[in-house]
Amino acid sequence: MDDKRVKALKIGRRKVKVQYKPHPTNAGTTNFYPLRVEIDPRESDDRENVDTLLHEAIHAMWDVYRWPARMSEETVAFHLGAGLTRLFLENPGLATHIEELLEATR
């Protein structure tokens, strides 16, 4: 992931396209039909871009893995732990890419 922009994420059996386009009210959004993540390229720094990418990836995981709408804190922690682990396993280089972006903000 040489470019500072992630182009797609593999989530389960789905390939989720990541698009960068201005959004009038949010830093990012997840569209479900077809499943894609949109990030506003006007985000001011790399930390905000990482935060938005992970935020939208969690929405996409919620849809792909069909997590229940209402969960206890422990169930949310369980699903997020497993989901983020799979996200990084299925997307080699993503963790390093994120770490490099965050390093620039320290």
Buried (B, 14 or more C-beta within 10 A) or exposed (E): BEEEEBEBBBBBEBEBBBBBEEEEEEBBBBBEEEBBBBBBEEBEEBBBBBBBBBBBBBBBBBBBBEBEEEEEEEEEEEBBEEBBEBBBEBBEEBEEBBEEBBEEEE
